[in-house]
């Protein structure tokens, strides 16, 4: 009896598969419609991609019918077409999750077609159930293989993109724009043209907690300039090129760099960052990168941002000054500043305000919220204690330099 039943089941299975094969066009269209309805990236796809998906599903269904009919598991060789389709989907920008989800939808539709072909009698349903396990195995093998191929392609694509970014950066560090081809197109994608206005940004890990790879990835996701930012991790540093454009000047880029630094610091990725002055064209980028690296000397060991576009020349010179410059300050001025700090720093504040108000005593007194006579008294005290008259330009510059070095 069991032998007769096995024969009957096989015949019933063949009948079900024949029904599916006869109606394959309709089953394929049902699958395409279901995928487009369930997965937005396919629903919004151009006609060419939809046609490719349709052909891919049809090939899968034909392979499934053949394997189920022969009662043989699918082989990797038979799934070669799936490898090529996976590569095309990755190139089209379909994500791995959406790609595998499309597999699940198409196999669900195929199973529904098998049930429809089985009909409502008991023998047909029983035969369909015997197809469930081999169909599930087909789906597992096919989706696992496709996912592996898809992931391999993405890894190669990432590696190729990283190599191209590095090659492009080397060109830019030499002050040249690639003449033609993919690197030239890549440069334009980052807003880098021969006469573009650009800023160079250089970052290095600050402290043992820093993770340069994670920080580099965060930089790549951030839009520092008017377009996406070219970011390359190289030789222990992160190098970036930010393109300026309408509505995105140097101050905006510096603010974005500062915000990125603050966020990364909160996430346990402290960095020291230097931002150059504007490079007017690719030819000036070598100078800009040298500036950005020099700006790092203004950042202490805990990290921070040294943005040259936001600094005055005096501020930069005093921040980057070696200890020799500090030793050149008149000892009498150092003593004066130490004593003033102990008294609350009122006289150094007076010196700063005098400079900011162009030595106009009335304006300076109003800014300091003191009587003009009080300000005159302070000026005399500064001169007596420092040996410098803050109303003389040369003496005022020396006082301001000493204060900046002392603050730094």
Steps between C-alpha positions, in 0.01 A plus 500: 500500500779742591675440167177576316454809714857622423431457130175688530667781695770533238243517225304760695818704560578491128146615424532794744835603356358476148214734596748751643722473193201552270403817688856620561453841335214582737692373804802712405285813462336432837845480659621820333187686614539368856868602516427849367214541750693373803848646439520875417837484324344265245176693484692814401736315265530600132348277234836345409557376855145365524553309175824356637322392819227336291756300303685401817180369662406306188839328493466412869153357449611290203792369706268423793256310281787297350659419838170410665398288204831314499489470882856637508641786711617807315874533439717810511573455130128524425484825699767678296237734355421613857859613554481731201162636612635571850782707349256697287277574801794621706610729216145634477514600868268231638588416861578146612197488731265604218663254263452204736148618584415488128614138500262419783208671327560319171523160671182569694322570171641179353370301799157657458509394136578143601201500738276638226621226267431236766130587510273415789497119504697311762747334263598831344553665840703205622720513191551874541614450859770261381637789291524736799829368641696485170364844407617639835843348447517657154413838650766466771773399256407766244465786749818406689697478176358826369565675832861379498555625144329830582717554810817414310413754234436771761833424668680530167310818421595652835864402451501644147335822618756533780784446254357763263458752784861445603623543144296818463637641826857432388433703185353784706789494748726554201288799395359338188159391378479164318487569129212271404328174576344367821722700736407826327131409531553403864658840570203680346270290719672653801469851356870517415576680173814680387387839633282386794524670837603228746596446862736229621415329829744271681414297811707272724390288797528669838570262786483124520121484459502626141410266215622648172298259283172578678575872495584485129167331430319773695686764296397333176134512604518869595437768239761757599488704182257575220513138379598164648848507647807317370640316804802269509668335797874491432821470699331543838294803404164577344526735203193672358424748223189716543372695200360848562205629306196730511364506853795301635795721585802442721317582823226246423756226436686586820175485698422158353849375585457623858159332527642174365786517749258554790284206391794264456643605835170410668516162326847433638692591184705809596689666215731792439395681182664768290320703232690693233434838348328499160677335208404687184528209263652153508852640453482652850394179677858395594537829685158456659584153633828629639303774679246253639780283640675804646171603664502172692793638699251742656291216648588347834524129573133465593385597152315795356465706183745757366322673212731752334218689322360597841836611648672834489866495392603595853294219649655245264854624558464490877327160503767346279790679666774280647619540857779722370245766407359494853848540645550808282226680690647764736511349853344820628195435278473141625508625858240764419263242349549256788417769755200623298365147474521467877296822530228378261643599160346846482801670339544245222127539421556874481786451253284281278213750498736790420619305196145408394385866521798646311635670818191719530479552875136610506385196303722268702368639830141441385587145393661433838212677680738726696546879524757645256709616797505142629622379160775765500606377842517143370711610203749662738508187717570285192787725399646508852488123549591381150727776379286524185260778402184332362414817305815460286449258211836324535457454875137386456608232248762372742244489780246315283763249386606434860135451602432262207809293580406493868143391419622233260 
